[in-house]
């Protein structure tokens, strides 16, 4: 009875010790956050309720049903998203396995053996010096339990849970990246359609120019050189259109892969880009970036690394375990389940490191180095996020001004083209002036289309850098 009391006292002492947890607790990393982005419109009297964009379905702010359909397909079938989902499931399973260490392990070890012992075996006294044959049937139920006296298991659970949260944030980041890539590819495709439309219209005009120069040459009012110049410009423009057709096909192929589809049979109907970027709300708060999935992932990695320091430190302390066994043992199966044939044991063990050659110290140093690495990664992610956001805000600001200037350039180039054609028909200038004017119009119209496409792409990238919009600052 005294031995039982002593074992029970040891057990109670171990239970009381389970409140101890070695290692540091997680603290949110501190990074200087500016009150607002410098490139965002300043706060003014009309600063409320301007075009909010939520984290989910952010692309609907563009009001494009084709884009909405493409995004839905990508969310459902993109392979990168499926890979990230599998990572989340794997991390969740690891968390469950780690949490199970807080519970005892219970099992059964049923065995049955028939043994014959030799007559001349050592210490043969139980059978009067004769050979013996006997049965040994055991039906035990055993249990073992590690007492988490120093918090090793709980720190491991903290680390696993934080890692799982990091993979969940990575899933959101991958999803957001895929959605942004779909939108960028889509607006690049639409910008290409706009340029193709411009080239189609220019080709029609150049065909008329070829007809005009040919007619004048046939009536002795022009030269064959002018015909060749007109025909050359037409062929050059057709070549540019064919190059754009290659670019459009490749953009379609890339979209098909993003949507998890094969290239065969996939196409997006041609439609020139006439979309306008959404208006940026004034006074974007600087802490909006805290909800970016990659920053959330980096923060959770810091938490996981913090917990791993505690796991490494716990290795310095004894590992306390309880073990118990109960069941039946008999040489006869018919009398196995009998009170007289019960077996039982209860034990407490403590395994403590004495000499490890510096392995435990190295483990703690490794955990601390991993923590410093994760902290630096978090700080870097925050700094890069501010840079990316300011880059896109600046791009949208100056692209809008560039678009206005380029629009005026297009109008002026068309006016110059009309003057050149009129003067050529009047015999006041050579056809070379017309060629130059037509090339100038084409170049300026294509540049205007490219700027419009860049504005849409910059809007998409800005939404991505803000974590999926600018509606609220709550981390998912």
VMD Tcl script that draws the C-alpha trace (Angstrom):
set ca {
  {0.00 0.00 0.00}
  {2.87 2.36 0.79}
  {4.32 1.81 -2.69}
  {0.97 2.67 -4.24}
  {0.80 5.84 -2.17}
  {4.28 6.81 -3.23}
  {3.44 6.26 -6.91}
  {0.28 8.28 -6.53}
  {2.17 11.12 -4.85}
  {4.68 11.16 -7.70}
  {1.82 11.28 -10.16}
  {0.21 14.25 -8.40}
  {3.53 16.07 -8.33}
  {3.94 15.53 -12.06}
  {0.44 16.78 -12.74}
  {1.15 19.95 -10.77}
  {4.25 20.50 -12.87}
  {2.27 20.45 -16.13}
  {1.50 24.14 -15.69}
  {5.14 24.98 -16.47}
  {6.07 25.89 -20.05}
  {9.65 26.74 -20.94}
  {10.57 29.02 -23.82}
  {9.33 32.47 -24.93}
  {5.72 33.30 -25.69}
  {4.80 34.71 -29.09}
  {4.77 38.49 -29.48}
  {3.54 40.14 -32.65}
  {6.50 41.60 -34.57}
  {6.60 45.38 -34.58}
  {7.28 47.15 -37.87}
  {6.86 50.93 -38.39}
  {3.59 51.55 -40.26}
  {2.94 54.92 -41.95}
  {-0.53 56.38 -41.32}
  {-1.35 56.38 -45.04}
  {0.19 55.72 -48.44}
  {1.86 58.72 -50.05}
  {0.56 57.81 -53.50}
  {-3.09 57.54 -52.46}
  {-5.49 60.46 -52.94}
  {-5.44 62.65 -49.80}
  {-8.29 62.68 -47.31}
  {-10.84 65.38 -48.04}
  {-14.43 66.35 -47.23}
  {-15.83 63.60 -49.48}
  {-13.77 60.75 -48.10}
  {-16.43 58.20 -47.18}
  {-17.90 55.29 -49.10}
  {-15.80 55.49 -52.24}
  {-15.93 52.30 -54.24}
  {-14.92 49.70 -51.62}
  {-13.44 46.40 -52.76}
  {-13.75 43.32 -50.54}
  {-11.26 40.48 -50.20}
  {-13.54 38.00 -51.93}
  {-14.72 38.46 -55.52}
  {-12.70 41.66 -55.76}
  {-12.70 41.46 -59.56}
  {-16.40 42.34 -59.67}
  {-15.42 45.98 -59.25}
  {-14.50 45.93 -62.97}
  {-18.10 45.02 -63.92}
  {-17.01 42.59 -66.64}
  {-19.10 39.40 -66.89}
  {-16.45 37.65 -69.00}
  {-13.81 38.30 -66.33}
  {-16.25 37.14 -63.61}
  {-16.70 33.82 -65.41}
  {-12.97 33.33 -65.94}
  {-12.24 34.00 -62.25}
  {-14.89 31.52 -61.14}
  {-13.38 28.84 -63.37}
  {-9.89 29.53 -62.04}
  {-11.01 29.32 -58.40}
  {-12.63 25.97 -59.09}
  {-9.97 24.24 -61.19}
  {-6.57 25.94 -60.96}
  {-3.87 23.41 -60.14}
  {-1.78 25.75 -57.97}
  {-4.84 26.32 -55.77}
  {-5.41 22.57 -55.52}
  {-1.78 22.08 -54.47}
  {-2.15 24.77 -51.78}
  {-5.37 23.13 -50.53}
  {-3.51 19.83 -50.18}
  {-0.79 21.62 -48.16}
  {-3.46 22.98 -45.82}
  {-4.96 19.51 -45.34}
  {-1.51 18.10 -44.66}
  {-0.77 20.79 -42.06}
  {-4.14 20.21 -40.41}
  {-3.38 16.49 -40.13}
  {0.01 17.25 -38.57}
  {-1.68 19.52 -36.02}
  {-4.12 16.76 -35.11}
  {-1.29 14.26 -34.72}
  {0.66 16.66 -32.51}
  {-2.38 17.43 -30.36}
  {-2.92 13.70 -29.80}
  {0.27 13.65 -27.70}
  {-1.71 15.25 -24.87}
  {-3.73 12.01 -24.58}
  {-2.55 8.61 -23.35}
  {-1.76 5.78 -25.72}
  {-3.93 2.74 -25.04}
  {-3.43 -0.62 -26.71}
  {-3.76 -4.36 -26.41}
  {-1.12 -7.04 -26.91}
  {-2.88 -10.39 -27.11}
  {-0.56 -13.35 -27.32}
  {-0.70 -17.14 -27.05}
  {2.35 -19.42 -26.92}
  {3.08 -23.09 -26.32}
  {6.58 -23.65 -25.00}
  {8.64 -26.80 -24.31}
  {11.64 -26.48 -22.01}
  {14.50 -28.99 -21.98}
  {15.19 -31.30 -19.04}
  {18.81 -30.22 -18.73}
  {18.07 -26.51 -18.87}
  {19.81 -24.30 -16.27}
  {18.14 -23.90 -12.92}
  {15.64 -26.65 -13.62}
  {13.95 -27.08 -10.31}
  {10.30 -26.29 -10.82}
  {9.60 -29.52 -12.71}
  {11.77 -31.87 -10.66}
  {14.43 -32.03 -13.34}
  {12.09 -33.13 -16.08}
  {11.30 -31.55 -19.42}
  {8.22 -29.34 -19.41}
  {5.64 -28.20 -21.94}
  {3.16 -25.46 -21.10}
  {0.83 -22.86 -22.58}
  {1.01 -19.13 -21.90}
  {-2.05 -17.10 -22.93}
  {-2.00 -13.35 -22.24}
  {-4.74 -10.80 -22.68}
  {-3.21 -7.50 -21.47}
  {-4.38 -3.92 -21.92}
  {-1.62 -1.34 -21.59}
  {-1.49 2.47 -21.45}
  {1.30 5.02 -21.51}
  {1.20 8.74 -21.02}
  {3.86 11.44 -21.26}
  {3.41 14.10 -18.61}
  {3.90 17.44 -20.32}
  {5.67 18.92 -17.32}
  {7.78 21.42 -19.25}
  {5.40 22.25 -22.08}
  {7.19 20.36 -24.85}
  {3.96 18.94 -26.22}
  {2.03 22.18 -25.81}
  {4.77 24.16 -27.53}
  {4.76 21.60 -30.32}
  {1.01 22.07 -30.67}
  {1.50 25.85 -30.79}
  {4.08 25.44 -33.54}
  {1.94 23.02 -35.56}
  {-1.14 25.19 -35.22}
  {0.79 28.29 -36.31}
  {2.25 26.39 -39.25}
  {-1.26 25.30 -40.21}
  {-2.43 28.91 -40.07}
  {0.56 29.87 -42.23}
  {-0.45 27.32 -44.87}
  {-4.02 28.63 -44.76}
  {-2.66 32.13 -45.38}
  {-0.52 30.71 -48.18}
  {-3.66 29.22 -49.73}
  {-5.26 32.67 -49.71}
  {-2.09 34.14 -51.21}
  {-1.94 31.52 -53.96}
  {-5.63 32.03 -54.69}
  {-5.22 35.80 -54.81}
  {-2.15 35.46 -57.06}
  {-3.99 33.16 -59.45}
  {-6.99 35.48 -59.56}
  {-4.72 38.47 -60.20}
  {-2.85 36.59 -62.93}
  {-6.16 35.76 -64.59}
  {-7.19 39.43 -64.52}
  {-3.77 40.61 -65.76}
  {-3.79 38.09 -68.61}
  {-7.37 39.02 -69.45}
  {-6.65 42.75 -69.68}
  {-3.47 42.10 -71.63}
  {-5.64 40.10 -74.00}
  {-8.15 42.94 -74.24}
  {-5.34 45.44 -74.85}
  {-4.12 43.19 -77.68}
  {-7.66 43.12 -79.07}
  {-7.66 46.92 -79.02}
  {-4.40 47.06 -80.95}
  {-5.72 44.50 -83.43}
  {-8.81 46.64 -83.92}
  {-6.59 49.66 -84.59}
  {-4.52 47.67 -87.06}
  {-7.64 46.38 -88.82}
  {-8.87 49.96 -89.28}
  {-5.42 51.14 -90.37}
  {-5.12 48.33 -92.90}
  {-8.44 49.35 -94.43}
  {-7.19 52.93 -94.70}
  {-3.87 51.83 -96.19}
  {-5.64 49.72 -98.78}
  {-7.49 52.83 -99.85}
  {-4.14 54.65 -100.05}
  {-2.74 51.91 -102.27}
  {-5.79 52.26 -104.51}
  {-5.41 56.03 -104.57}
  {-1.70 55.99 -105.51}
  {-2.27 53.27 -108.09}
  {-5.10 55.25 -109.69}
  {-2.99 58.42 -109.83}
  {-0.05 56.50 -111.30}
  {-2.25 54.95 -113.98}
  {-3.49 58.43 -114.99}
  {0.00 59.86 -115.08}
  {-0.52 62.01 -112.01}
  {1.72 60.02 -109.69}
  {4.80 57.87 -109.68}
  {5.38 54.16 -109.26}
  {7.56 55.01 -106.23}
  {4.49 56.29 -104.40}
  {2.64 53.07 -105.19}
  {5.52 51.04 -103.76}
  {5.66 53.24 -100.67}
  {1.93 52.75 -100.03}
  {2.17 49.02 -100.63}
  {5.21 48.71 -98.32}
  {3.43 50.49 -95.49}
  {0.42 48.21 -95.97}
  {2.54 45.06 -95.83}
  {4.39 46.32 -92.73}
  {1.10 46.91 -90.96}
  {-0.21 43.46 -91.93}
  {3.01 41.98 -90.51}
  {2.45 43.84 -87.22}
  {-1.07 42.42 -87.05}
  {0.20 38.89 -87.57}
  {2.73 39.35 -84.74}
  {-0.09 40.49 -82.46}
  {-2.13 37.43 -83.41}
  {0.74 35.27 -82.10}
  {0.76 37.28 -78.87}
  {-3.01 36.91 -78.50}
  {-2.87 33.15 -79.01}
  {-0.20 32.82 -76.33}
  {-2.23 34.91 -73.89}
  {-5.23 32.66 -74.51}
  {-3.10 29.58 -73.90}
  {-1.84 31.03 -70.62}
  {-5.39 31.78 -69.53}
  {-6.43 28.20 -70.29}
  {-3.71 26.85 -67.98}
  {-4.70 29.29 -65.21}
  {-8.26 28.01 -65.52}
  {-7.07 24.40 -65.23}
  {-8.07 23.61 -68.82}
  {-6.31 22.32 -71.88}
  {-5.60 24.71 -74.72}
  {-7.74 22.77 -77.21}
  {-11.16 24.28 -77.63}
  {-10.51 27.24 -75.32}
  {-10.96 30.75 -76.68}
  {-11.99 34.18 -75.52}
  {-14.04 36.16 -78.05}
  {-12.25 39.24 -79.35}
  {-13.34 42.49 -77.73}
  {-11.31 45.73 -77.59}
  {-10.51 47.07 -74.14}
  {-12.63 50.09 -73.26}
  {-12.67 49.51 -69.49}
  {-11.85 52.26 -67.00}
  {-9.84 51.55 -63.81}
  {-11.83 51.69 -60.57}
  {-11.44 54.86 -58.55}
  {-9.04 54.59 -55.62}
  {-10.60 55.68 -52.34}
  {-8.95 58.67 -50.75}
  {-6.79 58.27 -47.66}
  {-5.87 54.57 -47.89}
  {-4.71 53.60 -44.34}
  {-1.20 52.19 -44.03}
  {-2.28 49.28 -41.79}
  {-4.41 47.94 -44.64}
  {-1.49 45.71 -45.63}
  {-1.65 43.74 -42.37}
  {-4.30 41.53 -43.94}
  {-2.14 40.63 -46.95}
  {-1.98 36.81 -47.02}
  {1.80 36.71 -47.43}
  {2.25 39.00 -44.41}
  {-0.16 36.89 -42.36}
  {1.78 33.80 -43.43}
  {5.08 35.40 -42.39}
  {3.57 36.37 -39.02}
  {2.37 32.81 -38.40}
  {5.81 31.48 -39.29}
  {7.25 33.75 -36.59}
  {4.78 32.27 -34.09}
  {5.74 28.72 -35.11}
  {9.45 29.49 -34.78}
  {8.85 31.04 -31.34}
  {7.17 27.86 -30.11}
  {10.00 25.72 -31.47}
  {12.42 27.48 -29.11}
  {10.32 26.15 -26.22}
  {10.37 22.66 -27.73}
  {14.16 22.78 -27.97}
  {14.54 24.06 -24.39}
  {12.24 21.35 -23.02}
  {14.75 18.74 -24.17}
  {17.02 19.84 -21.28}
  {14.50 18.58 -18.70}
  {13.51 15.03 -17.73}
  {10.83 13.35 -19.77}
  {8.24 12.04 -17.32}
  {6.01 9.14 -18.29}
  {3.33 7.00 -16.71}
  {2.72 3.41 -17.75}
  {0.03 0.96 -16.72}
  {-0.90 -2.60 -17.60}
  {-3.83 -4.78 -16.72}
  {-5.32 -7.95 -18.11}
  {-5.30 -11.71 -17.81}
  {-2.73 -14.49 -18.12}
  {-3.30 -18.24 -17.95}
  {-2.10 -21.53 -19.36}
  {-5.68 -22.53 -20.10}
  {-7.98 -20.57 -22.36}
  {-11.09 -21.71 -20.49}
  {-9.90 -20.17 -17.25}
  {-8.24 -17.09 -18.77}
  {-10.87 -14.56 -17.71}
  {-10.69 -15.22 -14.00}
  {-10.06 -12.93 -11.06}
  {-7.17 -15.11 -9.92}
  {-5.50 -14.80 -13.34}
  {-5.44 -10.99 -13.49}
  {-2.18 -9.15 -14.01}
  {-1.48 -5.46 -13.38}
  {1.35 -2.99 -13.11}
  {1.76 0.76 -12.66}
  {4.99 2.62 -13.25}
  {6.48 6.07 -13.38}
  {9.66 6.82 -15.31}
  {11.88 9.86 -15.79}
  {14.44 9.97 -18.57}
  {16.86 12.88 -18.17}
  {19.78 13.81 -20.42}
  {23.15 13.84 -18.68}
  {25.66 14.23 -21.49}
  {24.71 14.91 -25.11}
  {27.89 16.41 -26.47}
  {26.30 19.83 -27.01}
  {23.38 18.48 -29.07}
  {20.71 20.10 -26.88}
  {22.45 23.46 -26.87}
  {22.84 23.29 -30.63}
  {19.12 22.53 -30.95}
  {18.22 25.66 -28.98}
  {20.64 27.75 -31.03}
  {19.14 26.37 -34.23}
  {15.61 27.20 -33.05}
  {16.64 30.74 -32.15}
  {18.33 31.22 -35.51}
  {15.19 29.97 -37.26}
  {13.19 32.50 -35.23}
  {15.47 35.36 -36.27}
  {15.18 34.24 -39.87}
  {11.37 34.15 -39.74}
  {11.31 37.57 -38.06}
  {13.52 39.05 -40.77}
  {11.30 37.46 -43.43}
  {8.27 39.09 -41.83}
  {9.93 42.51 -41.73}
  {11.03 42.11 -45.34}
  {7.52 41.11 -46.43}
  {6.08 44.23 -44.79}
  {8.66 46.54 -46.39}
  {8.22 44.95 -49.83}
  {4.44 45.23 -49.53}
  {4.69 48.98 -48.95}
  {7.02 49.36 -51.89}
  {4.73 47.35 -54.19}
  {1.69 49.37 -53.13}
  {3.42 52.73 -53.56}
  {4.72 51.56 -56.96}
  {1.23 50.82 -58.22}
  {-0.27 53.98 -56.74}
  {2.41 56.02 -58.50}
  {1.91 54.07 -61.72}
  {-1.85 54.71 -61.70}
  {-1.32 58.40 -60.99}
  {1.14 58.99 -63.82}
  {-0.54 56.58 -66.25}
  {-3.71 58.64 -65.95}
  {-1.78 61.76 -66.89}
  {0.04 59.90 -69.65}
  {-3.27 58.65 -71.01}
  {-4.58 62.19 -71.27}
  {-1.40 63.40 -73.03}
  {-1.42 60.42 -75.38}
  {-5.09 61.05 -76.20}
  {-4.21 64.56 -77.32}
  {-1.30 63.16 -79.35}
  {-3.66 60.80 -81.20}
  {-6.03 63.63 -82.10}
  {-3.17 65.81 -83.29}
  {-1.67 62.96 -85.34}
  {-5.03 62.35 -87.05}
  {-5.36 66.03 -87.87}
  {-1.85 65.99 -89.35}
  {-2.76 62.91 -91.37}
  {-5.85 64.63 -92.83}
  {-3.75 67.67 -93.76}
  {-1.06 65.49 -95.38}
  {-3.59 63.53 -97.46}
  {-5.34 66.74 -98.54}
  {-2.05 68.39 -99.52}
  {-0.96 65.25 -101.38}
  {-4.17 65.14 -103.37}
  {-3.59 68.80 -104.22}
  {-0.08 68.02 -105.44}
  {1.55 70.19 -102.78}
  {3.59 67.45 -101.03}
  {5.04 64.05 -101.89}
  {3.46 60.84 -100.75}
  {6.29 60.41 -98.27}
  {4.57 63.00 -96.06}
  {1.43 60.88 -96.12}
  {3.40 57.75 -95.21}
  {4.98 59.53 -92.26}
  {1.61 60.87 -91.10}
  {-0.04 57.44 -91.31}
  {2.83 55.80 -89.41}
  {2.57 58.48 -86.72}
  {-1.17 57.93 -86.29}
  {-0.73 54.16 -86.03}
  {2.10 54.43 -83.51}
  {0.21 56.89 -81.32}
  {-3.02 54.89 -81.39}
  {-1.18 51.72 -80.40}
  {0.62 53.57 -77.62}
  {-2.71 54.90 -76.33}
  {-4.12 51.35 -76.31}
  {-1.07 50.09 -74.46}
  {-1.36 52.81 -71.82}
  {-5.04 51.94 -71.31}
  {-4.06 48.30 -70.82}
  {-1.29 49.24 -68.39}
  {-3.79 51.22 -66.31}
  {-6.05 48.19 -65.99}
  {-3.13 45.91 -65.13}
  {-1.84 48.41 -62.54}
  {-5.31 48.48 -60.95}
  {-5.34 44.69 -60.69}
  {-1.83 44.58 -59.22}
  {-2.73 47.32 -56.72}
  {-5.71 45.30 -55.52}
  {-3.44 42.27 -55.17}
  {-0.80 44.20 -53.20}
  {-3.51 45.39 -50.81}
  {-4.52 41.79 -50.12}
  {-7.60 41.75 -52.31}
  {-8.97 45.27 -52.11}
  {-9.32 48.15 -49.72}
  {-12.52 47.38 -47.85}
  {-11.60 47.15 -44.16}
  {-8.42 45.99 -42.44}
  {-9.54 42.77 -40.74}
  {-7.25 39.82 -41.31}
  {-9.19 36.80 -42.66}
}
mol new
graphics top color blue
foreach p $ca { graphics top sphere $p radius 0.5 }
foreach p [lrange $ca 0 end-1] q [lrange $ca 1 end] { graphics top cylinder $p $q radius 0.2 }
display resetview
